């Protein structure tokens, strides 16, 4: 099996396929009748050392639709298991996706190039393997917005129309997303490897070398590996919470080992502040509500810890063939027990920055959230309005929260500011976005794109990828959804 291939467009490797036999199946994609590249991420292409103009060619459309693999490439569908809404599924895998291979970007970092919607694989479980244009453009839009917010995430390189219709509730134009990630290794990947047995240690060693190379030679590398993943996930979820992002389907197969956000299915950003907010149509019990995201990720990490028990036990057990299982469980549990404290500390830092205070006054943050929970102001707009309050412009805040309800808190807040009010307002604007992918605007853009008009999508993309740069001409993009839109709004997986 070759691990390095070259085409006129891509120079690809596939170390995952080379090193991890049994963790994938070969897959070459399904032919698209009339592929056309609709959107290309020029900045990301340049970061990957690719010719962005060449990605608009018919040759690129064939590759990026999954119709034709790059010459000599080892293309695969990755295997993984997962807990979905708490229930274990022993075999999930890439049901409608394939790994084209790995690129080494201009900074020397290895990145996966992955196609989503490229056809039915062995893991499809009855699905058609296809994707519709709306959900693929949605993932492109929101993942690029997350990147602009500084949140670790998979990225979107391109969306390619297939020239065919896919049947969902109605017939919709088909499309394929080209996604770039540090890797697509998930908690569910380890759950699958544990069940298989033999691939577990090779997978762990491969993942450590790829994502945590500083641990390769450590005697206790598997334990420290778990701690490093716990730390990255604590940081990631705190960043989600700080911007009001709700993933929507935090199954273990959607929790990455790299610490990147992955799989933008029924995700959304919160408008009116309510910790119990759920948008996903399939999350009928609110398992993945905004406020539940930290403990759910902790639960997912517990499943990851279970997968590592045999490896940690052997490292702790000396000459014992089985190792010290009890010691491994204790050591992993001790690390896991610190997850929520790590998350809470990171989130507190974010909220102190959002309100411009340097002192560790959690009561100040908690009391603001209490006021917000009672009056349900726009989450994103509230923090920008607070900055305007410091500039002497009280109207934005008055439009969101009654003055008598927030006045006592404002007095305490002003007394806690570490800098002048003007400097504090400027600092707050640097961490509080004014533009996010608001649900009603995303809905408008994707409906237009499905009908063949990409102009609204391109405009919204340009706005949300400059989230901190206020422009008076873009005022409509900073406004929450009309009441009639927000009532009962749901998001869908797009599968």
C-alpha positions as CSV (number, residue, x, y, z in Angstrom):
1,X,0.0,0.0,0.0
2,X,1.4,3.4,-1.0
3,X,1.4,6.1,1.6
4,X,2.4,9.0,-0.7
5,X,0.7,10.0,-3.9
6,X,0.7,13.0,-6.2
7,X,-1.9,14.5,-8.6
8,X,-1.9,17.7,-10.4
9,X,-4.0,19.2,-7.6
10,X,-3.0,17.5,-4.4
11,X,0.1,15.9,-2.8
12,X,-1.4,13.4,-0.4
13,X,-0.3,10.9,2.1
14,X,-2.4,8.4,4.1
15,X,-0.5,7.5,7.2
16,X,-3.8,6.5,8.9
17,X,-4.4,3.8,6.3
18,X,-0.7,2.8,6.3
19,X,-0.4,2.4,10.1
20,X,-3.9,1.3,11.3
21,X,-5.1,-1.8,9.4
22,X,-8.5,-2.8,10.6
23,X,-9.7,0.7,11.4
24,X,-11.1,1.5,7.9
25,X,-12.4,0.0,4.7
26,X,-11.3,1.0,1.2
27,X,-13.8,3.3,-0.5
28,X,-13.6,5.2,-3.8
29,X,-16.7,7.3,-3.8
30,X,-19.8,7.4,-6.0
31,X,-19.8,8.9,-9.4
32,X,-21.5,12.3,-9.7
33,X,-23.3,13.0,-12.9
34,X,-22.3,16.7,-13.4
35,X,-20.1,17.9,-10.6
36,X,-19.4,21.7,-10.3
37,X,-17.4,23.4,-7.5
38,X,-19.6,26.1,-6.0
39,X,-17.5,27.6,-3.3
40,X,-13.8,27.5,-2.6
41,X,-12.1,28.7,0.6
42,X,-9.2,30.6,-1.0
43,X,-7.5,31.5,2.3
44,X,-7.5,27.9,3.5
45,X,-6.4,26.6,0.1
46,X,-3.3,28.9,0.3
47,X,-2.7,27.7,3.9
48,X,-2.6,24.2,2.6
49,X,-0.3,25.0,-0.2
50,X,-2.9,24.5,-2.9
51,X,-3.7,26.4,-6.0
52,X,-7.1,28.0,-5.3
53,X,-7.8,28.8,-8.9
54,X,-7.1,25.1,-9.9
55,X,-9.8,24.0,-7.4
56,X,-12.5,25.6,-9.7
57,X,-11.6,23.3,-12.6
58,X,-13.5,20.3,-13.9
59,X,-10.6,18.1,-12.7
60,X,-11.1,19.4,-9.2
61,X,-14.8,19.0,-9.4
62,X,-14.4,15.3,-10.2
63,X,-12.1,14.8,-7.2
64,X,-14.0,17.0,-4.7
65,X,-17.3,15.3,-5.5
66,X,-15.8,11.9,-4.8
67,X,-16.2,10.8,-8.4
68,X,-12.5,10.3,-9.1
69,X,-9.9,9.7,-6.5
70,X,-6.6,11.6,-6.8
71,X,-4.2,9.6,-8.9
72,X,-2.7,6.7,-6.8
73,X,-4.5,7.8,-3.6
74,X,-5.5,5.4,-0.8
75,X,-9.0,6.6,-0.2
76,X,-10.9,5.0,2.8
77,X,-14.0,5.1,4.9
78,X,-13.0,5.3,8.6
79,X,-14.4,2.9,11.1
80,X,-15.6,3.9,14.6
81,X,-18.2,3.1,17.2
82,X,-20.0,5.6,19.5
83,X,-22.5,6.3,22.1
84,X,-25.5,8.1,20.5
85,X,-27.8,9.9,22.9
86,X,-26.2,7.6,25.6
87,X,-26.8,4.3,23.7
88,X,-23.8,2.3,22.5
89,X,-23.6,1.6,18.8
90,X,-20.7,-0.9,18.1
91,X,-20.3,0.1,14.5
92,X,-20.9,3.5,13.0
93,X,-18.1,4.7,10.7
94,X,-18.1,7.0,7.7
95,X,-21.5,6.2,6.3
96,X,-21.4,8.9,3.6
97,X,-17.8,10.1,3.7
98,X,-14.3,9.2,2.9
99,X,-10.8,10.3,3.7
100,X,-9.0,11.3,0.5
101,X,-5.7,11.5,2.4
102,X,-3.5,13.9,4.3
103,X,-2.0,17.2,3.3
104,X,1.0,18.8,5.0
105,X,0.2,22.5,5.2
106,X,2.6,25.5,4.8
107,X,3.4,25.4,8.5
108,X,4.3,21.7,8.4
109,X,1.1,20.5,10.1
110,X,-0.6,17.3,8.9
111,X,-4.2,17.8,8.0
112,X,-6.9,15.4,6.8
113,X,-8.8,16.1,3.6
114,X,-12.2,14.4,3.9
115,X,-15.3,14.4,1.7
116,X,-18.8,14.4,3.2
117,X,-21.6,13.3,1.1
118,X,-19.5,11.3,-1.3
119,X,-21.6,8.2,-1.5
120,X,-22.8,5.1,0.4
121,X,-20.1,3.1,2.2
122,X,-20.2,-0.2,4.1
123,X,-21.1,1.8,7.2
124,X,-24.2,3.5,5.7
125,X,-26.8,1.5,7.6
126,X,-29.4,2.0,5.0
127,X,-28.6,5.6,4.2
128,X,-28.1,6.8,0.6
129,X,-24.6,8.2,1.3
130,X,-25.5,11.5,-0.2
131,X,-25.8,15.0,1.1
132,X,-27.9,18.0,0.2
133,X,-26.5,21.4,-0.7
134,X,-28.1,23.2,2.3
135,X,-26.5,21.2,5.1
136,X,-23.1,21.2,3.4
137,X,-23.2,25.0,2.9
138,X,-24.3,25.2,6.5
139,X,-21.3,23.4,7.8
140,X,-19.0,25.5,5.6
141,X,-20.6,28.7,6.9
142,X,-20.6,27.9,10.6
143,X,-17.2,26.1,10.8
144,X,-15.6,29.2,9.1
145,X,-17.4,31.5,11.5
146,X,-16.1,29.4,14.4
147,X,-12.6,29.6,13.0
148,X,-12.9,33.4,12.8
149,X,-14.0,33.4,16.4
150,X,-10.8,31.7,17.3
151,X,-12.5,28.4,18.3
152,X,-10.7,25.1,17.3
153,X,-12.6,23.6,14.5
154,X,-12.6,21.5,11.3
155,X,-12.5,23.8,8.3
156,X,-14.3,23.9,5.0
157,X,-12.2,23.8,1.8
158,X,-15.0,23.6,-0.8
159,X,-18.6,22.6,-1.6
160,X,-19.2,20.8,-4.9
161,X,-22.6,20.3,-6.5
162,X,-23.1,16.8,-7.8
163,X,-25.6,17.7,-10.5
164,X,-28.1,15.3,-9.0
165,X,-31.1,15.5,-6.7
166,X,-31.2,13.8,-3.3
167,X,-34.5,12.9,-1.6
168,X,-35.0,14.2,1.9
169,X,-38.4,15.7,2.8
170,X,-38.4,16.9,-0.8
171,X,-35.9,16.5,-3.6
172,X,-32.9,18.8,-3.1
173,X,-29.7,19.5,-5.1
174,X,-26.9,17.2,-4.0
175,X,-23.5,18.4,-2.8
176,X,-20.3,17.3,-1.2
177,X,-18.3,19.1,1.4
178,X,-14.5,19.0,1.4
179,X,-13.5,19.2,5.0
180,X,-10.1,19.7,6.5
181,X,-9.2,18.6,10.1
182,X,-6.2,18.0,12.2
183,X,-7.6,14.4,12.1
184,X,-10.9,12.7,12.2
185,X,-10.0,10.5,15.2
186,X,-12.8,10.6,17.7
187,X,-13.7,9.1,21.1
188,X,-15.8,6.7,19.0
189,X,-12.6,5.6,17.1
190,X,-11.1,4.4,20.4
191,X,-14.4,2.7,21.4
192,X,-14.2,0.8,18.2
193,X,-10.6,-0.1,18.7
194,X,-11.2,-1.3,22.2
195,X,-13.8,-3.7,20.9
196,X,-11.5,-5.0,18.2
197,X,-8.6,-5.4,20.6
198,X,-5.5,-5.5,18.5
199,X,-5.8,-2.0,17.0
200,X,-6.0,-0.2,20.4
201,X,-2.4,0.3,21.1
202,X,-1.4,1.2,17.5
203,X,-4.2,3.7,17.4
204,X,-3.2,5.3,20.7
205,X,0.5,5.5,19.7
206,X,-0.4,6.9,16.3
207,X,-2.7,9.5,17.8
208,X,-0.2,10.6,20.4
209,X,2.5,10.9,17.7
210,X,0.2,13.0,15.6
211,X,-1.5,15.2,18.1
212,X,0.6,15.1,21.3
213,X,4.2,14.4,20.1
214,X,5.7,15.7,23.3
215,X,4.3,12.5,25.0
216,X,5.8,9.9,22.7
217,X,8.7,8.9,24.9
218,X,6.9,9.3,28.3
219,X,6.7,6.2,30.4
220,X,3.2,7.1,31.5
221,X,2.2,8.4,28.0
222,X,-1.3,6.9,27.9
223,X,-2.3,8.5,31.2
224,X,-0.8,11.8,30.2
225,X,-2.5,11.5,26.8
226,X,-5.9,11.2,28.5
227,X,-5.1,14.3,30.6
228,X,-4.1,16.3,27.5
229,X,-7.4,15.4,25.8
230,X,-9.4,16.3,28.9
231,X,-7.6,19.6,29.0
232,X,-8.3,20.4,25.3
233,X,-11.9,19.5,25.6
234,X,-12.4,21.6,28.7
235,X,-11.0,24.5,26.8
236,X,-13.1,23.9,23.7
237,X,-16.4,23.6,25.5
238,X,-15.7,26.7,27.5
239,X,-15.2,28.6,24.2
240,X,-18.5,27.3,22.9
241,X,-20.3,28.4,26.0
242,X,-18.7,31.9,25.9
243,X,-20.2,32.6,22.4
244,X,-23.6,30.8,22.9
245,X,-22.8,28.0,20.5
246,X,-24.9,24.8,20.8
247,X,-23.5,21.8,19.0
248,X,-26.7,19.9,19.1
249,X,-25.5,16.3,18.8
250,X,-22.6,15.6,21.2
251,X,-22.3,11.9,20.7
252,X,-19.0,10.3,21.4
253,X,-18.4,9.9,17.7
254,X,-18.6,13.8,17.5
255,X,-16.0,14.3,20.2
256,X,-12.5,14.7,18.7
257,X,-9.2,13.6,20.2
258,X,-7.5,16.7,18.7
259,X,-9.9,19.1,20.5
260,X,-11.5,20.5,17.4
261,X,-15.2,21.1,16.9
262,X,-16.6,18.6,14.3
263,X,-19.8,17.8,12.6
264,X,-22.0,20.8,12.3
265,X,-25.4,19.1,11.9
266,X,-28.2,20.6,14.0
267,X,-25.9,23.2,15.6
268,X,-26.9,26.8,16.2
269,X,-26.1,30.0,18.1
270,X,-28.4,31.0,20.9
271,X,-30.4,34.2,20.4
272,X,-32.4,34.9,23.6
273,X,-30.4,33.8,26.6
274,X,-31.8,30.6,28.1
275,X,-29.5,27.9,29.5
276,X,-32.0,25.2,28.5
277,X,-32.0,26.2,24.9
278,X,-32.2,23.2,22.4
279,X,-32.5,23.6,18.7
280,X,-32.0,20.1,17.4
281,X,-35.2,18.3,16.3
282,X,-33.8,15.0,17.4
283,X,-32.8,16.1,20.9
284,X,-36.3,15.7,22.4
285,X,-35.1,15.3,26.0
286,X,-32.6,18.2,25.9
287,X,-29.6,16.0,26.5
288,X,-27.4,18.4,24.5
289,X,-28.9,21.7,25.6
290,X,-26.6,24.7,26.0
291,X,-26.1,24.2,29.7
292,X,-25.7,20.5,29.5
293,X,-22.7,20.6,27.1
294,X,-19.9,20.6,29.8
295,X,-21.2,17.5,31.7
296,X,-22.0,15.7,28.5
297,X,-18.5,16.1,27.2
298,X,-17.3,14.9,30.6
299,X,-19.5,11.8,30.1
300,X,-18.0,11.3,26.7
301,X,-14.5,11.6,28.2
302,X,-15.4,8.9,30.7
303,X,-16.1,6.6,27.7
304,X,-12.7,7.5,26.3
305,X,-11.1,6.7,29.7
306,X,-12.7,3.3,29.6
307,X,-11.1,2.7,26.2
308,X,-7.7,3.5,27.6
309,X,-7.9,1.2,30.7
310,X,-6.0,-1.7,29.2
311,X,-3.1,0.5,28.0
312,X,-2.8,2.4,31.3
313,X,-3.1,-0.9,33.3
314,X,-0.2,-2.4,31.4
315,X,2.0,0.7,32.0
316,X,1.2,0.6,35.7
317,X,1.4,-3.1,36.1
318,X,5.1,-3.7,35.5
319,X,5.7,-7.3,34.5
320,X,2.0,-8.4,34.8
321,X,0.5,-9.5,31.6
322,X,-2.9,-7.9,32.4
323,X,-1.5,-5.0,34.4
324,X,-2.9,-3.0,37.2
325,X,-6.5,-2.5,36.2
326,X,-7.7,-1.1,39.5
327,X,-4.8,1.3,39.5
328,X,-5.6,2.4,36.0
329,X,-9.2,3.0,36.8
330,X,-8.2,5.1,39.8
331,X,-5.7,7.1,37.9
332,X,-8.0,7.8,35.0
333,X,-10.9,8.7,37.3
334,X,-8.8,11.2,39.2
335,X,-8.0,13.0,36.0
336,X,-11.6,12.9,34.8
337,X,-12.8,14.3,38.1
338,X,-11.0,17.5,37.4
339,X,-12.6,18.1,34.0
340,X,-15.5,20.3,35.1
341,X,-13.2,22.3,37.4
342,X,-10.9,22.9,34.4
343,X,-13.8,23.8,32.2
344,X,-15.3,26.1,34.8
345,X,-12.0,27.9,35.3
346,X,-11.7,28.5,31.5
347,X,-15.2,29.7,31.2
348,X,-14.8,32.1,34.1
349,X,-11.8,33.6,32.3
350,X,-13.9,34.1,29.2
351,X,-16.8,35.7,31.0
352,X,-14.4,38.0,32.9
353,X,-13.0,39.2,29.6
354,X,-16.5,39.5,28.2
355,X,-17.5,42.0,30.9
356,X,-14.1,43.6,31.1
357,X,-13.1,42.8,34.7
358,X,-9.8,41.4,35.9
359,X,-10.9,40.4,39.4
360,X,-12.0,36.8,40.1
361,X,-15.6,37.7,41.0
362,X,-17.7,34.8,40.0
363,X,-20.7,36.3,41.8
364,X,-20.6,39.2,39.4
365,X,-20.8,36.9,36.4
366,X,-23.4,34.7,38.0
367,X,-25.6,37.6,38.9
368,X,-25.5,39.0,35.4
369,X,-26.6,35.6,34.1
370,X,-29.4,35.6,36.6
371,X,-30.7,38.9,35.2
372,X,-30.3,37.6,31.6
373,X,-32.1,34.4,32.4
374,X,-35.0,36.4,33.8
375,X,-35.3,38.8,30.9
376,X,-34.0,36.7,28.0
377,X,-32.0,39.4,26.2
378,X,-30.1,38.6,23.0
379,X,-27.0,36.7,24.3
380,X,-24.5,38.1,21.7
381,X,-26.0,41.6,21.7
382,X,-25.9,42.0,25.5
383,X,-22.1,42.1,25.8
384,X,-21.8,44.6,23.0
385,X,-24.5,46.7,24.6
386,X,-22.5,46.7,27.9
387,X,-19.6,48.1,26.1
388,X,-21.8,50.8,24.6
389,X,-23.0,51.5,28.1
390,X,-19.5,52.4,29.1
391,X,-19.3,54.8,26.2
392,X,-22.4,56.6,27.4
393,X,-24.8,55.1,24.9
394,X,-27.5,53.4,27.1
395,X,-30.0,52.7,24.4
396,X,-28.7,49.3,23.2
397,X,-28.9,47.9,26.7
398,X,-32.2,49.5,27.5
399,X,-33.6,47.8,24.4
400,X,-32.6,44.4,25.9
401,X,-33.1,44.6,29.7
402,X,-35.2,46.9,31.8
403,X,-33.0,49.5,33.5
404,X,-34.4,48.9,36.9
405,X,-33.6,45.2,36.6
406,X,-29.9,45.7,35.7
407,X,-29.1,49.0,37.4
408,X,-27.8,47.4,40.7
409,X,-25.6,45.1,38.8
410,X,-24.2,47.9,36.6
411,X,-23.1,49.8,39.8
412,X,-21.2,46.8,41.1
413,X,-19.7,46.1,37.6
414,X,-18.4,49.7,37.2
415,X,-16.8,49.5,40.6
416,X,-15.0,46.3,39.5
417,X,-13.5,47.6,36.2
418,X,-9.7,47.4,36.1
419,X,-9.2,50.1,33.5
420,X,-10.9,53.3,32.3
421,X,-14.4,52.8,30.9
422,X,-13.3,53.7,27.4
423,X,-10.4,51.2,27.4
424,X,-12.6,48.5,28.9
425,X,-15.2,49.0,26.3
426,X,-12.6,48.6,23.5
427,X,-11.2,45.5,25.2
428,X,-14.7,44.0,25.5
429,X,-15.3,44.6,21.8
430,X,-12.2,42.6,20.9
431,X,-13.6,39.5,22.6
432,X,-17.4,39.9,22.1
433,X,-18.5,39.3,18.5
434,X,-21.0,41.5,16.9
435,X,-21.8,39.2,14.1
436,X,-22.5,35.4,14.5
437,X,-24.4,33.1,12.1
438,X,-27.8,34.1,13.3
439,X,-30.4,31.4,12.7
440,X,-32.8,33.4,10.6
441,X,-30.0,34.7,8.4
442,X,-28.6,31.2,7.9
443,X,-32.0,30.0,7.0
444,X,-32.5,32.7,4.4
445,X,-29.1,32.2,2.9
446,X,-29.5,28.4,2.6
447,X,-33.0,28.6,1.2
448,X,-31.7,30.9,-1.5
449,X,-28.7,28.7,-2.2
450,X,-30.9,25.6,-2.5
451,X,-32.8,27.5,-5.2
452,X,-29.6,28.3,-7.0
453,X,-28.7,31.8,-5.6
454,X,-25.4,31.9,-3.7
455,X,-25.3,35.7,-3.2
456,X,-26.9,35.7,0.2
457,X,-24.7,32.9,1.4
458,X,-21.5,34.6,0.2
459,X,-22.6,37.9,1.9
460,X,-23.3,36.2,5.2
461,X,-20.1,34.3,5.0
462,X,-18.1,37.5,4.5
463,X,-19.8,39.1,7.5
464,X,-19.5,36.2,10.0
465,X,-15.8,35.7,9.2
466,X,-15.2,39.2,10.4
467,X,-17.1,38.8,13.7
468,X,-15.5,41.7,15.7
469,X,-15.4,44.4,13.0
470,X,-18.5,46.6,13.5
471,X,-19.8,48.2,10.3
472,X,-22.9,50.5,10.4
473,X,-23.9,49.3,7.0
474,X,-24.3,45.8,8.4
475,X,-26.6,46.5,11.2
476,X,-29.2,44.0,10.1
477,X,-26.6,41.2,10.6
478,X,-26.3,42.1,14.3
479,X,-30.0,41.9,15.0
480,X,-31.7,38.8,16.7
481,X,-34.3,36.9,14.8
482,X,-37.9,38.3,14.7
483,X,-40.1,36.8,17.3
484,X,-42.2,34.9,14.8
485,X,-39.1,33.2,13.5
486,X,-37.6,32.2,16.9
487,X,-40.7,30.6,18.2
488,X,-40.4,26.9,17.6
489,X,-37.3,27.1,15.4
490,X,-35.5,23.8,15.0
491,X,-32.4,22.5,13.3
492,X,-31.9,19.2,11.6
493,X,-29.0,16.8,11.0
494,X,-29.2,17.0,7.3
495,X,-28.6,13.3,6.8
